[in-house]
Structure formats: structure tokens, C-alpha cells
């Protein structure tokens, strides 16, 4: 059936369908009638787009490293490759000891596939953390900023390379580093974007080549 709602000059709401017109109590309507469900779907759509965007960038970074002969799988014996291998080994050796990138109040969503309230599924390739607005974002390990990008929701994201590993920081409001910059453990990378209600949501990911890692196993 077709449904529509209209309000007259006396502030009275009426429901129109394909058979009749009747007075309606607007407070009894579900949130999705006013875009609530659509807003939620848009949020999940942006999350899916972000996952796809990050995967695309990761693939590009891996391909670029292989082309440049800096990947551990490229078979190169250059000094840059040796440095890359050493950094990879150093990073792997600190599994379970990496500092958390932000100070958070609670975990919004863990790593893995999940079903959202509209029934669809999304894959979370990292861990989502709820923070206070303007929380500082810190690098989890020594590395090089390989990419600064804009997320689908208009916030900023950073990818730092640690040899064959990469750490990803998204939903940032400010960024204080540039692509190509060398960064160190716990160095400030910027701040988390602050929502209109003063809260902040931050997403962190870890990758080994083109495979996402569960950050839980890496952070202390």
C-alpha cells in the first residue's frame, strides 16, 4: 500500500493511503518514517564504503612497495628492502605490546563480521572506539606515513607503514603529519573528529600486506 502524511494549518496530521484519509497521531509513527532508518542505513553504507576505500588503498600500497622492490616478498636485496624487513620483524616482535592509539571510554565495535539492526551484514576490519571529543591520536609504532586521505563521511584518515605491516587511523578531525613523514611510537598524529553532541568515534585497523589483523591481539 501507499502511505503519505500531511499537516494542515491547525497542526493536525492526516494519513493518506490508497483507500482513505484519516487523522493520525504523529507520535505513534516509527522513527524510519522520518528518515531514522534511512539515516542508519547511510551510516552503515559509509562504513562499508570506508572498508572498501581502505582495502583499495592497502592494495595500492602493497603493489607500490612490490614495484619499488621494498616488499619482503619482492626478492630484493637493496638496503631499503633490508630496512623494511628489519622494521617488519621489529613490529611483529612487539605483538601484544603496542600502545592503544587513543584513550577511549568504551569499545563501540570489535573486529569481525556483524549484523546491523536493518538485517544486513558488514565486516569491521578493525576496532571502533568511543572517545571524548578532540582526543589525541597517537602512532602505535615507528614507521612512515604512506597515505593521508578523506573518508566517505568527510573526516580524515591516515595509514602508517611499518615494513610489510600497516596501521590505519580513521574518523579524524585534524591531522598533524604529512605523507612521507617519519613517525615514532606514541607520536601525535592529530585528533579524533568531534560529533555534534561532543562525542567522538574512532576506528583503528592493522594490516599485514593485504590481510587485516584483529587489533586485540596486537595492542597491550
TATACOR-V431816 format. One record per residue. N is the residue number from 1. SS is DSSP state (A for helix, B for strand, O for the rest). PHI is phi in radians with two decimals (NA if undefined). D_LAST is the distance of its C-alpha to the last C-alpha in Angstrom with 2 decimals. Layout:
N;SS;PHI;D_LAST
N;SS;PHI;D_LAST
//
This chain:
1;O;NA;54.84
2;O;-1.71;54.65
3;B;-2.28;53.49
4;B;-2.58;53.66
5;B;-2.28;53.59
6;B;-2.51;55.67
7;B;-2.03;56.38
8;O;-1.57;59.91
9;O;-1.16;61.15
10;O;-1.54;61.07
11;O;1.18;57.30
12;O;-1.61;57.98
13;B;-1.61;55.81
14;B;-2.25;57.44
15;B;-1.77;56.14
16;B;-1.91;57.88
17;B;-2.29;57.72
18;O;-1.40;60.07
19;O;-2.26;62.57
20;O;-2.75;62.61
21;B;-2.13;61.58
22;B;-2.41;60.40
23;B;-1.06;58.96
24;B;-2.38;55.20
25;O;-1.63;52.71
26;A;-1.12;49.97
27;A;-1.25;47.54
28;A;-1.56;47.64
29;O;-1.29;46.36
30;O;-1.24;42.94
31;A;-1.01;40.41
32;A;-1.17;40.65
33;A;-1.12;44.34
34;A;-1.98;43.26
35;O;1.64;40.55
36;A;-1.05;37.69
37;A;-1.17;37.03
38;A;-1.12;37.71
39;A;-1.08;35.20
40;A;-1.10;32.54
41;A;-1.07;33.58
42;A;-1.10;33.42
43;A;-1.13;29.81
44;A;-1.18;28.94
45;A;-1.09;31.17
46;A;-1.13;29.30
47;A;-1.11;25.95
48;A;-1.13;27.66
49;A;-1.11;29.17
50;A;-1.13;25.88
51;A;-1.04;24.41
52;A;-1.17;27.64
53;A;-1.11;27.60
54;A;-1.12;24.14
55;A;-1.03;25.15
56;A;-1.11;28.37
57;A;-1.14;26.77
58;A;-1.03;24.34
59;A;-1.05;27.45
60;A;-1.13;29.34
61;A;-1.15;26.73
62;A;-1.14;26.62
63;A;-1.11;30.43
64;A;-1.15;30.78
65;A;-1.14;28.66
66;A;-1.13;30.76
67;A;-1.12;33.94
68;A;-1.41;33.05
69;O;1.35;32.29
70;O;-1.86;28.71
71;O;-1.46;27.09
72;O;-1.17;26.23
73;O;-1.73;28.56
74;O;-1.47;31.38
75;O;1.33;32.83
76;O;-1.49;33.18
77;O;-2.01;33.41
78;O;-1.20;33.38
79;A;-1.12;31.51
80;A;-1.14;29.40
81;A;-1.18;28.44
82;A;-1.10;27.55
83;A;-1.11;25.27
84;A;-1.09;23.68
85;A;-1.12;23.19
86;A;-1.10;21.71
87;A;-1.18;19.20
88;A;-1.06;18.32
89;A;-1.12;17.93
90;A;-1.14;15.84
91;A;-1.11;13.46
92;A;-1.06;13.47
93;A;-1.21;12.96
94;O;-1.80;9.52
95;O;-1.04;8.34
96;O;1.50;5.01
97;O;-2.10;4.65
98;B;-1.23;5.61
99;O;-1.27;6.03
100;O;-1.18;7.16
101;O;-1.26;10.83
102;O;-2.46;12.51
103;O;-1.54;12.86
104;O;-2.15;13.91
105;O;-1.66;16.16
106;B;-2.87;15.55
107;B;-1.53;14.71
108;B;-1.37;18.01
109;B;-2.73;17.69
110;O;-1.44;15.39
111;O;-1.18;15.76
112;B;2.16;19.16
113;B;-1.37;22.85
114;B;-2.49;24.18
115;B;-1.86;27.68
116;O;-1.53;28.53
117;O;-1.13;31.32
118;O;-1.51;34.08
119;O;1.76;33.56
120;O;-1.43;32.20
121;B;-2.12;28.98
122;B;-2.32;26.34
123;B;-1.90;23.40
124;B;-1.70;20.14
125;O;-1.45;18.54
126;B;-2.58;15.35
127;B;-2.29;13.86
128;B;-1.72;16.07
129;B;-2.13;15.05
130;B;-1.59;17.79
131;B;-2.25;17.98
132;B;-1.42;20.79
133;O;-0.98;23.29
134;O;1.36;22.87
135;O;-1.03;19.16
136;B;-1.24;18.13
137;B;-1.87;16.23
138;B;-2.03;14.33
139;O;-1.21;13.94
140;O;-1.50;10.59
141;O;-2.89;12.55
142;O;-1.02;16.16
143;B;3.13;18.64
144;B;-2.24;21.78
145;B;-1.23;22.49
146;B;-1.66;24.41
147;B;-2.73;25.30
148;B;-2.10;25.78
149;B;-2.45;27.29
150;B;-1.77;28.62
151;O;-1.34;27.25
152;O;-0.99;29.89
153;O;-1.57;29.63
154;O;1.62;30.42
155;O;-1.44;27.04
156;B;-1.86;25.39
157;B;-2.39;22.77
158;B;-2.34;21.29
159;B;-2.11;20.34
160;B;-1.97;18.91
161;B;-1.64;19.66
162;B;-2.19;17.70
163;O;1.23;20.41
164;O;-1.46;20.67
165;B;-1.68;17.34
166;B;-2.43;17.40
167;B;-1.89;15.16
168;B;-2.16;17.12
169;B;-2.17;17.29
170;B;-2.29;20.09
171;B;1.16;22.17
172;B;-1.71;22.35
173;B;-1.59;25.38
174;B;-2.28;25.52
175;B;-2.25;24.54
176;O;-1.95;24.88
177;O;-2.19;24.63
178;O;-2.04;27.09
179;O;-1.05;27.14
180;O;1.61;27.23
181;O;-1.29;25.47
182;B;-1.42;23.14
183;B;-2.22;19.87
184;O;-2.11;17.26
185;O;-0.98;13.60
186;O;1.22;13.38
187;O;-1.23;17.03
188;B;-1.23;18.50
189;B;-1.82;19.58
190;B;2.59;21.42
191;B;-2.33;21.18
192;B;-1.30;20.74
193;O;-1.12;24.17
194;O;-1.70;25.70
195;O;-1.27;27.64
196;O;-1.09;31.13
197;O;-1.62;30.06
198;O;1.60;27.56
199;B;-1.46;24.44
200;B;-2.60;22.04
201;B;-2.12;20.30
202;B;-2.15;17.76
203;B;-2.13;16.84
204;B;-2.19;14.21
205;B;-2.32;14.76
206;B;-2.27;13.98
207;B;-2.28;17.00
208;B;-2.01;18.23
209;O;1.07;21.88
210;O;-1.74;23.27
211;B;-1.98;20.83
212;B;-1.26;18.08
213;B;-2.04;14.69
214;O;-1.35;12.67
215;A;-1.00;9.64
216;A;-0.96;8.00
217;A;-1.37;8.03
218;O;-1.91;6.61
219;B;-1.53;3.79
220;O;-1.54;0.00
//
